[in-house]
Amino acid sequence: MKITELLIPQNFARYKRPFRSNFNNEFDIRTWAEKLFRKSSWFTKFSNLKKSKEIDIYELIEKLEYCKKNNSFNTLNKFEMKQVSLNIFEIDQKLKQDSPNYSNRIKSVDYFFEYIDESNEARLINTLFAVLLFSFNPKNTMFIKINNLIKKKKNLLKRKWQKVVSELNFFDHDLMQKLFYDLITNNQFETFINKNRLLSYRSSDLFVYLAKTSSEKIVNEVRNSNFNNIDNFVQFLTNGTTQINNRFGIPALYGLLFGFAEFKLNKDIKDFGDTKKKITDILLASYQDPRINADMWPRFSVNDFNGDETRKKCLQVIKSWLIQANIETFLKIINKTSQSERADDDARQFVKRAKLWRGYLDKELILDVCVALGHSAEIEALKINDDNNDIKLTFSRLKSGKSDQSVLIMRFQNCIVVEWSHDGAMVAWNYSDEEAPELHLYEYRANSLRIDIKDDSKDRVRVVHQGKSWNETIAKELNKVYGVPNLYSKRFGFF
């Protein structure tokens, strides 16, 4: 923020100037005041406050080693001592990276801690505590050293930090995790950081660490079908906004999704539909559709909940929810459209269609889905979503077709299947077929989603929805040509 922005109110409008002007009688008081301020000695004085010398970590290391060698810290001034405290973790990291003799060279840092201990330097103790919050890692050796020093000298902390230490039980990490989880689940976290003036520390490593431990508790609760604390966990992750704080991406992904990895999809529909919608909406608003761009989603390090394998399971949960939501929306559109055409369920074939595609979905044979909609069908889909409070989805556009048509494009293991809402046969291509439609395009031409009736390619399938057993014909053809398990075989008993 500029110095002038601290001194000049933000809501100044443009005022009429009471004297002649070359600016059409308009005067920008902010610009005028800033120019005037820049000419004053105050500007030079205050602007220099931000201009600090760039810190050379290697230079600090050399000075520490010199002090250790001479058993004296007289060569370090107050500024340099504070810089050592502020950059203590960077110093440790540089020594580990660049020195094969780390165990000896780190002794200069230990000597620095001994000096603080003996001299009772309250200023440095408080600096180290603030650094500890932003580099919180109980498994780190340097963290443990600093933590032990501050625990020993906690009476030298400022009243503000002593209050935080007391209320969080800072030096008992197990108890601190429990207290923090209570703050989240009782929706008291914002009150806590406001009361203790910790707003600038909200995204610190301390609270990221505690968010990770809390996400583990959320996962365990979800596994026991307890979803009561998810709302308050989301409130903490978003700070009341529509997106997750970037610093809390990993605990958000793990806490909100991993516990659901063990749930069956059909149970998911019945038992936690509202929770699923809330989680999906906030994650999509924060990271977009993972089927289109998974790179937007947080990446796990090796130390984060077993790394990439856990991330894959989390993404698979949200992908399965989106696949399910797309299919259900498509079926609702068919149902709505069909009701205006024919009254009899069997005549309009809705029951058979719903059972067929839900059957493949329940068996987890559908790997991905997108829905392309004509103009009026899209309006209807958005209305259906709003009326049913469904997951907020995005749809592809269908061009050169009827305005009320909708198309379901599905990816199986070895094929792409296209199902039309009406006036179109079910068609399928081998996944390697160059003419097979790609999923999640912004726009589709209707003709690109059809197979000509004269097409006699052996690796393409076209089935018209006619007769009593067209659904069984689809299942048999997909099994024969692409190896998709036949839901109507005795193995599945899907009759």
C-alpha positions as CSV (number, residue, x, y, z in Angstrom):
1,M,0.0,0.0,0.0
2,K,1.3,3.5,-0.8
3,I,2.1,5.9,2.0
4,T,-0.5,8.4,0.5
5,E,-3.2,5.7,0.7
6,L,-2.7,5.6,4.4
7,L,-3.2,9.4,4.7
8,I,-5.8,10.1,2.1
9,P,-9.4,8.8,2.4
10,Q,-10.3,6.2,-0.2
11,N,-13.7,7.6,-1.1
12,F,-12.8,11.0,-2.4
13,A,-14.7,11.8,-5.6
14,R,-13.7,14.3,-8.2
15,Y,-14.5,17.8,-7.2
16,K,-15.2,21.0,-9.1
17,R,-12.2,23.2,-8.8
18,P,-13.1,26.7,-7.5
19,F,-10.7,28.4,-9.9
20,R,-9.6,28.2,-13.5
21,S,-8.2,24.9,-14.6
22,N,-6.8,23.2,-17.7
23,F,-8.7,20.0,-16.7
24,N,-12.2,20.9,-17.7
25,N,-12.9,22.3,-14.2
26,E,-12.3,18.9,-12.7
27,F,-9.8,18.2,-10.0
28,D,-8.6,14.9,-8.7
29,I,-7.8,15.6,-5.0
30,R,-6.0,12.2,-4.6
31,T,-3.5,12.9,-7.4
32,W,-3.0,16.5,-6.2
33,A,-2.3,15.4,-2.6
34,E,0.1,12.7,-3.7
35,K,2.1,15.1,-5.8
36,L,2.3,17.5,-2.9
37,F,3.2,14.8,-0.4
38,R,6.0,13.5,-2.6
39,K,7.7,16.9,-2.5
40,S,7.8,16.9,1.3
41,S,10.5,15.5,3.5
42,W,8.0,13.1,5.1
43,F,7.7,11.1,1.9
44,T,11.5,10.5,1.9
45,K,11.5,9.6,5.5
46,F,8.6,7.1,5.4
47,S,9.3,5.5,2.0
48,N,12.7,4.5,3.2
49,L,11.2,2.4,6.0
50,K,10.4,-0.3,3.5
51,K,13.8,-0.2,1.8
52,S,15.7,-2.8,3.8
53,K,19.0,-4.3,2.8
54,E,18.6,-7.6,0.9
55,I,19.7,-10.4,3.2
56,D,22.6,-12.6,2.2
57,I,22.1,-16.0,4.0
58,Y,25.6,-17.0,3.4
59,E,26.9,-13.8,4.9
60,L,24.8,-14.5,8.1
61,I,26.3,-18.0,8.3
62,E,29.8,-16.7,8.0
63,K,29.2,-14.2,10.8
64,L,27.6,-16.9,13.0
65,E,30.6,-19.1,12.5
66,Y,33.0,-16.2,13.2
67,C,31.1,-15.6,16.5
68,K,31.3,-19.2,17.5
69,K,35.0,-19.3,16.7
70,N,35.7,-16.2,18.9
71,N,33.1,-17.1,21.6
72,S,31.5,-13.7,21.3
73,F,28.5,-12.1,19.6
74,N,30.0,-8.6,19.8
75,T,30.5,-8.6,16.0
76,L,26.8,-9.0,15.4
77,N,24.7,-5.8,15.7
78,K,21.0,-5.8,16.7
79,F,19.8,-5.7,13.2
80,E,21.9,-8.7,12.2
81,M,20.8,-10.7,15.2
82,K,17.2,-10.1,14.3
83,Q,17.9,-11.2,10.7
84,V,19.5,-14.4,12.0
85,S,16.3,-15.1,14.0
86,L,14.0,-14.3,11.1
87,N,16.0,-16.5,8.7
88,I,16.9,-19.3,11.0
89,F,15.1,-22.0,9.0
90,E,16.7,-20.7,5.7
91,I,20.1,-20.8,7.4
92,D,19.5,-24.4,8.5
93,Q,18.4,-25.4,5.0
94,K,21.4,-23.8,3.3
95,L,23.8,-25.6,5.7
96,K,22.0,-28.9,4.9
97,Q,22.2,-28.4,1.2
98,D,25.7,-27.0,0.8
99,S,27.7,-28.5,3.6
100,P,28.9,-32.1,3.8
101,N,30.0,-31.2,7.4
102,Y,26.5,-30.1,8.6
103,S,26.8,-31.6,12.1
104,N,29.8,-29.3,12.8
105,R,28.6,-26.2,11.1
106,I,25.2,-26.2,12.7
107,K,27.0,-25.8,16.1
108,S,27.3,-22.0,15.3
109,V,23.5,-21.9,15.3
110,D,23.4,-23.8,18.6
111,Y,25.8,-21.3,20.0
112,F,23.4,-18.5,18.9
113,F,20.6,-20.2,20.9
114,E,22.9,-20.6,23.9
115,Y,23.6,-16.8,23.7
116,I,19.8,-16.0,23.7
117,D,19.2,-18.4,26.5
118,E,22.0,-16.9,28.7
119,S,21.3,-13.2,27.8
120,N,17.5,-13.5,28.0
121,E,17.1,-11.5,24.8
122,A,13.3,-11.0,24.9
123,R,13.3,-9.3,21.5
124,L,14.9,-12.3,19.8
125,I,12.7,-14.8,21.7
126,N,9.6,-13.0,20.4
127,T,11.0,-12.9,16.9
128,L,11.7,-16.6,17.0
129,F,8.2,-17.4,18.2
130,A,6.7,-15.5,15.3
131,V,9.0,-17.3,12.9
132,L,7.9,-20.6,14.5
133,L,4.3,-19.9,13.6
134,F,5.1,-19.4,9.9
135,S,7.4,-22.4,9.8
136,F,5.5,-24.8,12.0
137,N,6.7,-28.4,11.5
138,P,7.0,-30.5,14.7
139,K,9.1,-33.1,12.8
140,N,11.8,-30.6,11.8
141,T,14.9,-30.7,14.0
142,M,15.4,-26.9,13.9
143,F,11.7,-26.4,14.9
144,I,12.3,-28.7,17.9
145,K,15.3,-26.7,19.0
146,I,13.5,-23.4,18.8
147,N,10.3,-24.8,20.4
148,N,12.4,-26.1,23.4
149,L,14.1,-22.7,23.8
150,I,10.8,-20.7,23.7
151,K,9.2,-23.2,26.1
152,K,12.0,-22.6,28.5
153,K,11.8,-18.8,28.1
154,K,8.1,-18.4,27.6
155,N,7.9,-15.8,30.4
156,L,9.8,-13.4,28.1
157,L,7.1,-13.6,25.4
158,K,4.9,-10.6,24.8
159,R,1.6,-10.6,26.6
160,K,-0.1,-11.2,23.2
161,W,2.0,-14.4,22.5
162,Q,1.6,-15.6,26.1
163,K,-2.1,-15.5,25.7
164,V,-1.9,-17.5,22.4
165,V,0.4,-20.1,24.1
166,S,-2.1,-20.4,27.0
167,E,-5.3,-20.6,25.0
168,L,-3.9,-23.1,22.4
169,N,-1.7,-25.1,24.8
170,F,1.0,-24.4,22.3
171,F,3.7,-26.7,23.8
172,D,1.3,-29.7,24.0
173,H,0.7,-30.5,20.4
174,D,-1.9,-33.3,21.0
175,L,-4.0,-31.0,23.2
176,M,-3.5,-28.1,20.8
177,Q,-4.9,-30.2,17.9
178,K,-8.0,-31.0,20.0
179,L,-8.6,-27.4,21.0
180,F,-8.2,-26.2,17.4
181,Y,-10.7,-28.8,16.2
182,D,-13.1,-27.6,18.8
183,L,-12.7,-24.1,17.6
184,I,-13.5,-25.2,14.0
185,T,-16.4,-27.4,14.8
186,N,-18.0,-24.8,17.1
187,N,-17.3,-22.1,14.5
188,Q,-15.2,-20.1,16.9
189,F,-12.0,-19.9,14.9
190,E,-12.6,-16.4,13.5
191,T,-13.5,-15.2,17.0
192,F,-10.3,-16.6,18.3
193,I,-7.9,-15.0,15.8
194,N,-9.7,-11.7,16.0
195,K,-9.6,-11.6,19.8
196,N,-5.9,-12.5,19.7
197,R,-5.0,-10.2,16.8
198,L,-3.8,-13.1,14.6
199,L,-5.4,-12.1,11.3
200,S,-2.0,-11.8,9.6
201,Y,-1.2,-15.3,10.9
202,R,-4.4,-16.9,9.6
203,S,-2.6,-18.6,6.7
204,S,0.6,-19.4,8.7
205,D,2.1,-22.9,8.8
206,L,0.7,-23.3,12.3
207,F,-2.9,-23.2,11.1
208,V,-2.1,-25.2,8.0
209,Y,-0.7,-27.9,10.2
210,L,-3.7,-27.8,12.5
211,A,-6.0,-27.8,9.5
212,K,-4.3,-31.0,8.3
213,T,-4.8,-32.7,11.7
214,S,-8.4,-31.6,11.8
215,S,-9.0,-32.9,8.3
216,E,-8.0,-36.4,9.5
217,K,-10.6,-36.1,12.2
218,I,-13.2,-35.1,9.6
219,V,-12.3,-38.2,7.5
220,N,-12.7,-40.5,10.5
221,E,-16.1,-39.0,11.2
222,V,-17.2,-39.3,7.6
223,R,-16.2,-43.0,7.6
224,N,-18.7,-43.4,10.4
225,S,-21.4,-41.6,8.4
226,N,-21.1,-38.5,10.6
227,F,-21.2,-35.3,8.5
228,N,-22.2,-32.9,11.2
229,N,-18.9,-31.0,11.3
230,I,-18.3,-30.6,7.5
231,D,-20.2,-27.3,7.3
232,N,-18.0,-25.6,9.9
233,F,-14.9,-27.1,8.4
234,V,-15.8,-25.5,5.0
235,Q,-16.5,-22.2,6.8
236,F,-13.0,-22.3,8.2
237,L,-11.4,-23.3,4.9
238,T,-13.2,-20.5,3.0
239,N,-13.3,-17.8,5.7
240,G,-16.9,-17.2,4.7
241,T,-16.0,-16.6,1.0
242,T,-17.0,-18.7,-2.0
243,Q,-13.5,-20.2,-2.5
244,I,-11.0,-22.2,-0.4
245,N,-8.0,-20.4,0.9
246,N,-5.0,-21.5,-1.2
247,R,-3.0,-22.4,1.8
248,F,-5.6,-24.9,3.0
249,G,-5.9,-26.7,-0.4
250,I,-4.4,-30.0,0.8
251,P,-6.4,-30.3,4.0
252,A,-9.5,-29.3,2.1
253,L,-9.1,-32.0,-0.5
254,Y,-8.3,-34.7,2.0
255,G,-10.9,-33.7,4.6
256,L,-13.8,-33.1,2.2
257,L,-13.2,-36.1,-0.1
258,F,-11.0,-38.9,1.2
259,G,-13.5,-40.2,3.7
260,F,-16.1,-40.8,1.0
261,A,-13.7,-43.0,-1.1
262,E,-15.1,-46.1,0.7
263,F,-18.8,-45.3,0.1
264,K,-20.8,-46.9,-2.6
265,L,-22.3,-44.6,-5.1
266,N,-25.9,-45.7,-4.5
267,K,-25.5,-45.1,-0.8
268,D,-24.1,-41.7,-1.6
269,I,-27.4,-40.7,-3.4
270,K,-29.5,-41.6,-0.3
271,D,-27.4,-40.6,2.7
272,F,-25.5,-37.5,2.0
273,G,-26.8,-35.8,-1.1
274,D,-26.9,-32.3,0.5
275,T,-23.4,-32.7,1.9
276,K,-22.1,-33.9,-1.4
277,K,-23.6,-30.9,-3.2
278,K,-22.1,-28.4,-0.7
279,I,-18.7,-30.0,-1.0
280,T,-18.8,-30.3,-4.8
281,D,-20.0,-26.7,-5.3
282,I,-17.2,-25.2,-3.1
283,L,-14.5,-27.4,-4.7
284,L,-15.6,-26.6,-8.2
285,A,-15.7,-22.9,-7.4
286,S,-12.1,-23.1,-6.1
287,Y,-10.4,-25.5,-8.6
288,Q,-12.8,-26.0,-11.6
289,D,-13.8,-29.4,-13.0
290,P,-11.1,-32.0,-12.4
291,R,-12.1,-34.0,-15.4
292,I,-11.1,-31.1,-17.6
293,N,-8.0,-29.8,-15.8
294,A,-6.8,-31.8,-12.8
295,D,-3.7,-29.7,-12.6
296,M,-5.7,-26.9,-11.0
297,W,-6.2,-29.0,-8.0
298,P,-3.8,-29.1,-5.0
299,R,-0.8,-31.5,-5.3
300,F,0.2,-33.6,-2.3
301,S,3.8,-33.9,-1.3
302,V,5.2,-37.3,-0.1
303,N,4.6,-36.1,3.5
304,D,0.9,-35.2,2.8
305,F,-1.3,-38.1,3.6
306,N,0.8,-40.6,1.6
307,G,1.2,-38.3,-1.4
308,D,-0.1,-38.7,-4.9
309,E,-2.1,-42.0,-4.4
310,T,-4.3,-40.2,-1.8
311,R,-4.8,-37.3,-4.2
312,K,-5.9,-39.7,-7.0
313,K,-8.5,-41.2,-4.6
314,C,-9.8,-37.8,-3.7
315,L,-10.1,-36.7,-7.3
316,Q,-11.9,-40.0,-8.2
317,V,-14.5,-39.3,-5.5
318,I,-15.4,-35.9,-7.0
319,K,-15.2,-37.2,-10.5
320,S,-17.7,-40.0,-9.7
321,W,-20.1,-37.4,-8.1
322,L,-19.9,-35.3,-11.3
323,I,-20.5,-38.3,-13.6
324,Q,-23.5,-39.3,-11.5
325,A,-24.8,-35.7,-11.5
326,N,-24.5,-35.4,-15.3
327,I,-26.3,-38.7,-15.9
328,E,-29.1,-37.8,-13.5
329,T,-29.5,-34.4,-15.1
330,F,-29.7,-36.0,-18.5
331,L,-32.4,-38.5,-17.3
332,K,-34.4,-35.7,-15.7
333,I,-34.4,-33.8,-19.0
334,I,-35.6,-36.8,-20.8
335,N,-38.3,-37.4,-18.2
336,K,-39.4,-33.8,-18.4
337,T,-39.4,-33.7,-22.2
338,S,-41.1,-37.1,-22.5
339,Q,-43.9,-36.2,-20.1
340,S,-45.1,-33.6,-22.6
341,E,-45.1,-36.1,-25.4
342,R,-46.5,-39.4,-24.0
343,A,-48.0,-40.3,-20.7
344,D,-47.0,-44.0,-20.5
345,D,-43.6,-44.7,-18.9
346,D,-43.0,-47.8,-20.9
347,A,-44.0,-46.2,-24.2
348,R,-41.6,-43.3,-23.8
349,Q,-38.9,-45.8,-22.6
350,F,-37.7,-43.6,-19.7
351,V,-37.7,-46.4,-17.2
352,K,-35.5,-48.7,-19.4
353,R,-33.1,-45.9,-20.2
354,A,-32.7,-44.8,-16.6
355,K,-32.2,-48.4,-15.4
356,L,-29.7,-49.2,-18.2
357,W,-27.3,-46.2,-17.7
358,R,-27.7,-46.2,-13.9
359,G,-26.8,-49.8,-14.0
360,Y,-23.5,-49.1,-15.7
361,L,-22.9,-46.2,-13.3
362,D,-23.5,-48.4,-10.2
363,K,-21.0,-51.0,-11.6
364,E,-18.5,-48.1,-12.0
365,L,-18.1,-49.0,-15.7
366,I,-18.6,-45.4,-16.9
367,L,-15.3,-43.6,-16.5
368,D,-16.4,-40.1,-17.6
369,V,-19.5,-38.2,-18.9
370,C,-20.4,-34.9,-20.4
371,V,-23.8,-33.6,-21.5
372,A,-24.4,-31.4,-24.6
373,L,-27.6,-29.4,-24.8
374,G,-29.6,-27.5,-27.3
375,H,-30.6,-23.9,-26.3
376,S,-34.0,-24.7,-24.8
377,A,-32.7,-27.9,-23.3
378,E,-30.0,-26.0,-21.5
379,I,-32.5,-23.6,-20.1
380,E,-34.6,-26.5,-18.9
381,A,-31.5,-28.2,-17.4
382,L,-30.5,-25.1,-15.4
383,K,-34.1,-24.8,-14.2
384,I,-34.2,-28.5,-13.2
385,N,-30.9,-28.0,-11.3
386,D,-32.3,-25.0,-9.4
387,D,-35.6,-26.6,-8.6
388,N,-33.9,-29.7,-7.3
389,N,-31.0,-27.9,-5.6
390,D,-28.6,-30.1,-7.6
391,I,-24.9,-29.8,-8.0
392,K,-24.1,-26.8,-10.2
393,L,-22.9,-28.2,-13.5
394,T,-21.6,-26.8,-16.8
395,F,-22.8,-28.2,-20.1
396,S,-21.5,-28.3,-23.6
397,R,-23.5,-26.7,-26.4
398,L,-25.2,-28.7,-29.1
399,K,-25.3,-27.0,-32.5
400,S,-27.1,-27.9,-35.7
401,G,-29.7,-30.0,-33.9
402,K,-33.1,-29.4,-32.4
403,S,-33.2,-26.8,-29.7
404,D,-34.8,-29.2,-27.2
405,Q,-32.4,-32.1,-27.7
406,S,-29.8,-33.2,-25.2
407,V,-27.0,-35.7,-25.7
408,L,-25.2,-37.9,-23.1
409,I,-21.6,-38.6,-24.1
410,M,-20.0,-41.4,-22.0
411,R,-16.5,-42.8,-21.8
412,F,-16.2,-46.6,-21.1
413,Q,-12.9,-48.4,-20.9
414,N,-12.7,-49.2,-24.6
415,C,-15.4,-47.1,-26.2
416,I,-17.3,-43.8,-26.4
417,V,-21.1,-44.1,-26.2
418,V,-23.6,-41.4,-27.2
419,E,-27.2,-41.5,-26.1
420,W,-29.8,-39.0,-27.5
421,S,-32.7,-37.7,-25.5
422,H,-35.0,-38.2,-28.6
423,D,-34.8,-38.5,-32.4
424,G,-31.5,-40.3,-32.3
425,A,-30.1,-43.8,-32.0
426,M,-27.6,-44.9,-29.4
427,V,-24.2,-44.9,-31.1
428,A,-20.7,-46.0,-30.1
429,W,-17.2,-45.8,-31.4
430,N,-14.0,-47.6,-30.4
431,Y,-12.0,-45.3,-28.1
432,S,-9.2,-45.2,-30.6
433,D,-11.5,-44.3,-33.5
434,E,-10.4,-41.0,-35.0
435,E,-14.0,-40.0,-35.5
436,A,-15.0,-40.8,-31.9
437,P,-16.1,-37.6,-30.1
438,E,-13.8,-36.1,-27.5
439,L,-15.4,-35.3,-24.1
440,H,-15.8,-31.9,-22.5
441,L,-15.6,-29.8,-25.7
442,Y,-17.2,-26.4,-25.5
443,E,-19.5,-27.1,-28.5
444,Y,-20.6,-30.2,-30.6
445,R,-22.1,-30.3,-34.0
446,A,-25.1,-32.7,-34.0
447,N,-23.8,-34.7,-37.0
448,S,-20.5,-35.4,-35.2
449,L,-22.5,-37.3,-32.6
450,R,-24.3,-39.6,-35.0
451,I,-23.3,-42.7,-37.1
452,D,-24.8,-43.0,-40.5
453,I,-27.3,-45.9,-40.9
454,K,-25.2,-47.1,-43.9
455,D,-22.0,-47.2,-41.9
456,D,-21.0,-50.9,-41.8
457,S,-17.8,-50.6,-39.7
458,K,-17.4,-53.6,-37.5
459,D,-16.1,-51.5,-34.6
460,R,-19.0,-49.1,-34.5
461,V,-22.4,-49.7,-33.0
462,R,-25.8,-48.2,-33.7
463,V,-29.0,-49.3,-31.9
464,V,-32.4,-47.7,-32.4
465,H,-34.7,-47.5,-29.4
466,Q,-37.4,-49.7,-30.9
467,G,-39.1,-52.9,-29.8
468,K,-39.3,-54.5,-26.4
469,S,-35.7,-55.4,-25.9
470,W,-33.6,-52.6,-27.4
471,N,-32.0,-52.1,-24.0
472,E,-30.7,-55.7,-23.9
473,T,-29.5,-55.3,-27.5
474,I,-27.4,-52.3,-26.5
475,A,-25.9,-54.3,-23.6
476,K,-25.1,-57.2,-25.9
477,E,-23.6,-55.1,-28.6
478,L,-21.4,-53.1,-26.2
479,N,-20.2,-56.4,-24.7
480,K,-19.6,-58.1,-28.1
481,V,-17.7,-55.2,-29.8
482,Y,-16.0,-53.5,-26.9
483,G,-16.0,-56.0,-24.1
484,V,-18.2,-53.9,-21.8
485,P,-19.7,-56.4,-19.2
486,N,-23.3,-57.3,-20.2
487,L,-25.6,-56.2,-17.4
488,Y,-28.3,-58.6,-18.6
489,S,-26.1,-61.7,-18.3
490,K,-26.7,-64.1,-15.5
491,R,-23.5,-62.8,-13.9
492,F,-25.1,-59.5,-13.0
493,G,-28.7,-60.7,-12.8
494,F,-29.8,-57.3,-14.2
495,F,-33.2,-58.1,-15.6
